[in-house]
Amino acid sequence: MRSLIDIAELSLQEIDSLIATANDIIDNPKKYADKCRGKKLATLFFEPSTRTRLSFEAAMYELGGNVLGFSEAQSSSAAKGESIADTAKTVSCYADIIAMRHPKEGAPLVASMNASIPVINAGDGGHNHPTQTLADLLTIKREKGSFDNLTVGLCGDLKFGRTVHSLINALRRYKNVKFVLISPTELRIPEYIRESLKKDNFEVVETTDLEAAMSDLDILYMTRVQRERFFNEEEYLRLKDSYILTTEKLANAKQDLSILHPLPRVNEISVAIDNDPRACYFKQVLNGKYMRMALILMLLGVE
């Protein structure tokens, strides 16, 4: 039995295989409509979510399976003080696979160590979000054809952004990837990631100026400043509008730039950009469903 807690647990061959399966699902949806008949997915969401939870549920339904679970901690026995370990053991009696989101880093790992069924990390605090990264990778592959030789700009909250941390960990395994890290000083990438990239001889540029960096980018990964990660409301209000992507700021961008965003968006991408052919963030949402379908099949050992 295998779980997925961190994107680094997947080999490059496994990522390629998941992408191939997702592309086949896109081309041949009927072929997969009964693959998980009789199987149940438990969605244990201790933190708010729209896309990730509904995406997992849609994925399982489209594979012919069923879904049970909860969408907030208050509607679970966690409100009574039940441990993650006990929740995982209990839910293992009812379901075949678990998708868990939790505000505490490491909670899905604890669940996976106690469950008798596979556990998928659907986001843990500011740490990791491997299935969002799989959605990002499928989007990049479909837009660019390859992961090699890309200049990737990551903009916004790079300190607490678990999607950013996961994506960097995935892309660093490919050839000649250059990272341009665009953030306010207070929300810079964590030191351990910066040092690790430099140690492995990646080209890393850190800047506070989005427009100055724009012309070099093949990928622009925008993120919101996350209110829920701040201890201080004043600090959040000061930083929340640090970067707002407008059509004017795309004036010097490449014509084949791909703009990604893990969503939800607050105001960091102008809605005027939604109709720009370079906007890929709603494609990302759809790609997330297909990659979660592929992942569920893999972890359940379904051919």
N, C-alpha and C positions, 0 to 999 in steps of 0.2 A: 504493500500500500504506500502511495506517495502523495505528498501535499505540495503546494506551491506557496511559499512565504516570501521569497526574494527572487527577483528576475535572474540573479546570478546562478540560481540553482538549475536553470535551463541551459543546456549546451547549445552551441550555434546550430548544430544539426537538428536539435529539437525545435528551436525557433523556426528554422527553415521548414520543418515538417508541419508545424502549427500554421504557418503562413500558407503553405500549400493546401492544407485541409480547409482553411478559411476561404481561400480562393475557389476551391472546389464547391464549398457550400454556396458561395455567391452564384456560381455557374449552374449548380445542380441541386437546388433546395429540396426538391421532392425526394431525392435519394436519401436524405438525412431525417425525414419527417417522423420516422419510427425508431430511430437508433436508441433512444433512451426510454422507450415505452416500459412502464412498470418501475422506473427509477424516480427517486425523489431528491430534490435539492432543498436544503435548509438554508435560508438567508437570515443570518444573525447580524443585524445592523444595530449596533449600539450608538451610532452617530448618524446624523441626517444624511440622506443621499437620494438623488433622483435618478441620474443616469446609471450609476453602477448597479444599484439594486434592481431597477426595472430591466436593465440590460441582461443581468444574470437570469432574471425570471423569464424574460422573453426568449433568451437562449435555450433554457430548459424546456419551455413550452414548445418551441419550434423543433426540438429534438424528440418531441412526443412524450416527455416526462412531466412530472408534477412538482409543485413548489409549496413549501410551508415555511413559516418563520415569523419574524417580527421586524419592525422598522424603527424602533426606538427602545432604549434601555428601560424606560419606565414601564413598558408593556411586557417586560420579561422578569424572570426571577432574580435578575441582577439587582432590581429595585429592593429585593428582600435581603440582599447580601450574598447571593449565591456566587461561588467562585467561577472563573472561566473554565477551570479544569472540570468542575462538576457539570457545568452547562454542556461542555463538549462531550462528556461521557453520556449524559442524558440524551442529547440530540442524536448521538450515534445509534441509539435504539430505534429511532424513528425514520432516519433518512439514509441515503447512500453517499451523499457528498455535502459538504458545508462551504458556504461563502460567508466570510466574517469581516465586518468593518468594526473598528474599535478606536476610540480616541487615545488609548495608551499604546505606546510602542511596545511591540513584543507580545501583545495579547493573542494574535492569531498563531504565533509560534507555540505559546503555552497550550492553546487549544489543540494544535496538531500533535503535541506530545501526549495528549490525554484522550484524543478521539480514536475510535477504531475504524474511522472512515476518512477519506481524503479531506483536507481543509485547504481552501483557497483564501489567501490574504486579499481582501477587497479594500485595503487601506488601513494602516495602523499609525495614527497620530501623524507626526511629521517625518516618519521613517520611510515607508515603502508603499508602492501601489503597483504591483507587478502586472495586473491585468490591464490597467490603463496604459502601461508601457507596451504591452502586446498590441493594444489598439493603435498606439503611436507608431509602432514598427510596421504594422500592416499598412497604415496610411502612407508612411514614408516610402515603403517598398512599391506601393501602387503608384505613387506620384513620381518617384525618382528612379525606380528600377533597381537601385542598389543602395547599400549603406556606406560604401567606401567613398573616400575623397569628398566628403561633404563639410561645409562650414555651417555649424549649427549655433544659432543665437538663442539663448535662453534668457527671458526677460521677466522681471518683476520680483516676486518673493522667492529667492533662491535659498534662503535660510530654512524656512519651514516647509517649502514645497516638496512633498513626498513624490509627486509625479516627476519633478525635475531630477531628484536624486536617483530614482529608478531609471529614468531615460539615460542619464549620463552613464550609469553602470552598464546599461545595455550597449550603448553606442561605442563605448571605449574598447569593445572587443573587435571592432572593425578597423579597416586600414585607413590611415591618413585622415582621421576625423579631427577637425579643428573646432574648439569650443570658444564661443564669445559669450561671456557672462555679463549680463546687463542688469544692474540693480542699484538701489540706494545703498550707501555704505552699511547701513544698519541691517540690511537684508542680504548681505553677501553670502555666497555659498559657504557651507561649513568648512572649517579649516582642514578636517581630515580628508574631505573630497578634493579640495584644492591641492593639498600636498601629495595625495595619491596620484592625481593626474600628472603633476609635475615630475614625480618620481618615475612614472612610466613614459616620460618624454612626450607627452601630448602638448600640442600648441594650445595655450590657454591665454585668452585676452580678457581682462576684467575692465569694465568701463561703466560709467553712470550715464553715458550719452547714447541713446537708442538711435537717433538720426545719423550720427557719425558712423555707427557700425553697420547701418542698413545695407549699403551697396555691396558688401562682401558676402551677405548671407544667402545660403541655399534653403535653409529652414529657419523660420522664426517661431519659437515656441513661447507664446505669451502665457502668463499666469496672473491670477488675481492676488492682491494682498489679502491674506486670510484673517479676517476679524477674529475667528475662533482660536487662532494660535497666539493672540496677543494677551498679555496680562494687563496691559495699560491701554485704555480706550483712547486717551490723548495721543499716544504714540501711533496707534492705528490710524486715527483721523489725519495725523500729520503726513503719513506715508501712503495712504490708500490711493491717492491720485498721482503717484510718482510717474507712471507711464500710461499714457492713453494713445493707442494706435489709431491714427486718422488717415484719410486718403492723402493728405498733404505729406505725411511722414513717409509714405510709400513712393514719393516722387523719384528717389534715386535707387529704389529696390529693383532687383532682377525681375525680368518678365516671367520667369519660371520659379520665382520664390514660392515656397509652400508655407502658409500661415497656419499654425496649429495652436490649439488651446484645449486643455483638459476639461474646461467648463466646470462649474457654472461661471458665466461672465457676469461681472457687475457693470463696469463702464470702461474697462481697459481696452476693448476693441470697439470702435465706432460701428453702429449698425449699418452705416453706409458702406462698409467693407464687405458685408455679407454677400453682396452680389458680384464681388470681384472674383474672377476665376482662380485667383491665388488663395482664396479663403478655403481651408480644408477642415475646419473644426466640426462642421455638422457631418461631413464624411467620416471623421474620426469616431463620432458617436455610433454610426452604423457599423463601422469596422470593429468597434468594441464588442458588439453583439456577436459578430461572426467569430472573432478570436476567442470569446468566452465559450462559444459552442465547441470550437476545436479543442479547447483546453479541458472542458468537461468530458468530452469523448476520450481524450488522452488519459486523464486521471482515473476514469472509470474502466479503462482498458477495453473500450468499445472499438471494434474494427471499423 
